[in-house]
Amino acid sequence: MDSGFVRSFQAESWTLYGVAVVFFGLRLFTRIHFLGVKKDDFVMCLCFTAYTTLIICLNLIIIGGGSNLFLPEQFATFTSAEIKERIKGSKIVLVSEQAMLITIWSAKACMLLFYSVLTTGLHAKRVVKGVAIYVGCGFIACELTFFFACRPFSGYWAVPPPDSQCTTFVHYAIVNAVFNISSDIMMMGIPLPLLVASRLPTKHKIAVCGVFLMGVFVIVAAILTKVFNLSNVYSTEYMKWYTREASVAVFVSNIPLIWPLIRRVIPGMGSVNSKSYSGARTRIAMGDVEMSTSKMSSRMKKEKDWESESRERIVDEGGIRQEITVSVESEKAGAGAAWEEAINQKFGAEGSQVEYSIKIESQNKNNVSI
């Protein structure tokens, strides 16, 4: 294999892997220290293990003695030692294909679990479930094609191969491309309505759009991988796009979960006030509780509208949080300090970003509790 390509591939693949290690490490740090470990973190561990296997395998392939992919007329020139090397190389190729499949599909699973949390209480969660079923079916279809396209299965490392599918992976590549690219497009469409409907500040929308652009790159890389692979099965250029697609997929599935850490590190990213209902006023008056909502629309009182408004919640999971500012006033002279102290005890000091549910009820003529 060309030495220039080998050096170029090694530099690019290990650089991308290093970046992925940083994102993966920050994700784990954020989860452990701020949010707690969730089930999608275990899926990401599987994804990163497969990704590491892929990078190692691809680097072994480019410095190895080849595989069972060669021009028919070359077989007569091979020595027994070269045949053994090609059998070994073919087995590494087999592992790399499985590692690539698991990397991409486990990254999809991580994003779908994230979307499932993001769309809690929204009709969009049904869409997430539908896409998840499609992604699962796609994985099964890819595996079935992979295991049955080459018969016998040992043909994948036989030299010479019994069937062209055992070395070119054409049928597998087509099925993989159909389900991989189509599911990526579906997944891109899940958060778009939430982003469009939100009233996020420009800086936050730019950050979210940056992640979306990386998702678009994953789709482009998936397309180019198959273009190079299917147009010329002897070309090694597809290996670079394999690495780029897998690496950026790992980036995209980790970055949203680093958001809580970014909010604490980057000034100005710590709070999002999509709407501030400063006009909402609570009056406490000797035995009754009255809520005046001069700037709060009546639709906020309906459960389905709360569902709609929940699209604007940016939460620590990376979703969207709605913050409502409620001013509490007392008509009794001298009671303001007591109410302020009680609220501070309940909700923390001024400027804290804790979310609470406020319940105000009348106990008797002289006592009102929070």
N, C-alpha and C positions, 0 to 999 in steps of 0.2 A: 504494500500500500504506500502511496506517495508520502514521503516524510513531511512535506509541508502541510498536507492535510492532517497528518497525525498530530503534529505540534499545535496546529490551529484548533483541532477538536479538543485536545487535552486542555489547552488553556481556557477555551470557552466553557467546556462542560464542568470543570472543577471550579471555575469562577461562579457560574450559575449555582452550582451545588453549595458553595460557600454562602451565597446570599440566602439560599433556601434554609440553610442551617440557622442563620441569624433570625429569619422570620419565625421559624419553628420554635427556636429557643425563646423568643419574645412572647410567642403565643402561650407556651407553657408557663413562663414566668407570670404573665398577666392572669392566667386562669388560677394558678396556685395562690397568688398573693391578693387577688382582688375578687374573683368570681367563684372560685372553686372548680375542681375538675368535673367536667361533664362527659356524657357518653360520646359526643363527637370528637373529644380529645383522644379517645382510644382508637377511633376510626382514623384520625390523623396520624397516630403513631404507626398504624398499619400502612397508611399511605406513604409516610416518610421512609419506612423500612423498605417498601417496594421501590421507592424512588432511589434510595441509596443503592439497592441491588441493580437497578437499571443503569445508573451512572458507572458503577464498577464493571458491569458486563460489557457495556459499549466500549469502555476503554480497553478491556481485555481483547475484544474482537478486533479493534484496529491495529493492535500490536501482535495479534496471533497469526497462525498459519493458514487462515481462511476457513471456509465452511464447505458444505455440500452444494453451494451455489457457484457454478463454474460452467464455462462453455464445454459442450459434450466432447469436442476434439481434444480438450486438455487432459482428460482422464488418463489417456495412454501414457502421458509424460510423468505421472505422479509416482513417487517412490512409496514404499510401505510406510516409511516414517511420515511422509507428507499426508498420506491418507489418515493415519492416526491423528495427526494434528487437525485435519479438517473435520474428523468425527468429533474431536474435543471442541472445536470451534462451533460446530453445528449445535451441540448441546448448550453451549453458552448463548447462542442466538435464541434457542428455544426458551431458555430462562429469561432472557431479556424481553422477549415478546410478552411473556406472562407478567413480568414486572411492570412493563409499560401499561398493560391492560388494568392491572390492579391499582397502579398509581392514579391513572385517570379516573377510573370509576370510584375509587375511594375518595378522591378529591370531590367528585360530584356528590357523593353521599354526605360529606362534611358540609357542603354548601346547602344541600337540601335540609339537613338538620338545622342549620342556621336559619334558613328561610321559614322552617316550621315554627321556630320560636318567634321570628319577626312578624309572622302573620297570625299569631295567636288571637282568636276572637274576630278575625276577619274572614270574609268569604274567600279571599285569596288562598286560604289554607287548603281548600278543596283542590285548587289548581296545583299546589305543592304536592299533595298526595297523588294526584293524577300523573304528574311528571315523575315522581318517585317510582311509581309502578312501571312507567315507560322505561326509565333508566334501568330498573331491575330486569325487565324483559330484555333490554338491549345487552346487558352483561351476560345473561344466559345464552342469548343468541350467538354472541361472540365466542363464548366458551365452547358451545356445541359445534360451531363451525370450525374452530381451531382443532378440536379433538377428533373430528370426523372428516375433515377435508383431506387429510393424509392418512391413507390406510396401507399397510399397518402403521401404527403410531411410531414405531421405531424407524420408519422411513424418514422422519425429521432429521435424524443424524446418520442415515445410511449414505455411504459413498460407493457408487453413485446412487442417487435417490431413485426410488421406484416410480415416483410421480412428480411432475413439475410442481404440484401444489405443496409438496414436502419441502421445497426449497424457495419458491417464489412467494408463497403465502397470498396469492392473488385473491382467491375467494374469501379468505379471512379478512384481508385488507378492505375489500369492498363492503362486507357486512359491518366491519368495525367503523368504517367511515360514515356509513348511513346512520347508524345509531349514535355514534359519538358526536357528529356535527349537529344532527337534528336535536338531540337532547341538550346540547350546549345552547342552541338558539332558544329552545323552550325555557331553559333556566334563566337566560338573560332577560326574558320577558316577565318574570315573576316580580322583581323589585322595581321595574320601571314605572308602573302606575303609582306605587308608593312614593317614589322620588318626584314624579311630576306633580302629584297632589300635595306634596309637602311644601311648607313655607320656610325651608331651611335657609340660613344665611348663605351668601355666595361662596364664602370660603369653605363651608361644609359641602356644598354641592360640587365644588371643584374637586374636593378630596374623593367624594363618592364617584364622580365621573372618571377620575383616574383609575379607580378599581374596575369600572366598567370597561374602560379602554383596554385594560390588561385582559379582561375576559374576551373582548373582541380579538385580541392578539392570539389567544389560545385557539379560537375557531380558525383564524387564518393559518396558524401553524399546523393545525390538524389537516386542513385542506392541502397545504403545500407538502406535508409529509406524504400524503397519498399520491399527490401529483408526481413527486420525484420517485416514489416507490413503484408506482404502476407504469409510468412512462418509460422507465429504464430500470429493470430489476437488478442490473449489475452496478448501478450507481450507488456510491456511499453517501451522497449528499443528504439522503433522507435521515441519516443518523444525527446530523446537526439539528434538523427540525424535530426529530424525536425528543432530543434533549431540551430544545427550547419550549416545545409544547408542554412537556412534563414539568419543567422548572417553573414556568409561569403559572401553570395550574396549581402548583404547590404554593406559589406566592399569593395568588388570588384567594385560595381557601384559608390562608392564615391571616392576611392583613386585616379583614374586618374584626377579627377577634382580638387584635392588638389595640383597638380603638380606646378602651378605658385607660391604657397606659399612655397613649398619645395625648389624651385629654389632660393628663396630669403633668406631662412633660412640656408640651408646646403651649406657650401663653396664648390666650384668646380662644383656645379650643375647648375650654372646660365647661361651658354652659351653652345651652341652646334654648332660647325662649321663642318658640314658634308663635305663640300668642300670649299676651298678657292681659288678663281680665281684671285690670285694676279697678274697673268700675263696679265689680261685684262687691256688695257690702252686706255684712251680717249685722243685724240689730238685735241686741239682747235686751229685753224689757220685762222685768218683774213677772215671770211666769209664762212668757211666750217667746218663741224664736221666730224672727221674720227675716227672710232672705230677699234683699233687693238686688235685682240684676239689671242695672241700667245699660250695660254694654254686653251682656251675655244673651245671646239669642235663645229663644224659647226651645229651639230644637235640641239644645244641649241637655234638656231634661228627659229626652227620649233615649231609650237604651240603644236603638239602632243608630242614632246619631253619635252616641258615644263611641260606637264601633267605628263609625266613619272617622271621627276625630282621632281615634287611637292610631291612625296612620301617621300622626305627627309626633310620635313618641320616639326620641332618640334614647335608647337605653344602653346599659353597659354591655349588652350582648351585641351591640352594633346596630340596633334597630332605631325606632323613632320615639322620642319621648315628648309628651306635651306637658308643659309646666303652667300651672294656673296660679296667679297671685291673687289671694283673697285678703281684703282688708277687714279686720274685725274691729268694730266700734262699740263702745258701751255708752248708754245714755246716762248712766249714773256717774256723777262727779267722783273723781278719785279712784275709779275702778280700772282705769286704763293701765296703770302700772302693774296691777295684779294680773290682768289679762296678758300683758306683754310677757311677764315672767312665766306664766303658765304655758304660753305658746312656745317660748324659748326652751322650756323644759321638755315639751313634747317634740318639737321639731328641730332642736339644735340651734346653734348660734347663727347670726345673720351671715348669709353667703354660703351656707352649707347646701349641698345639692342632694338632699335626701328626699325620697318620695314617700309620702304618707297619705293615708286615707283619713279625712277629717269627718268625724261624726259629732254633730251638735244636737243635744236633746235637752228638753226641759224636765227637770226632776221635781221641782216644786216651786212655790212662789218666790223663794229666796235663793235657790241654788240652781246653777246652770253648769253642766259638766261638758268636758271635751273628751 
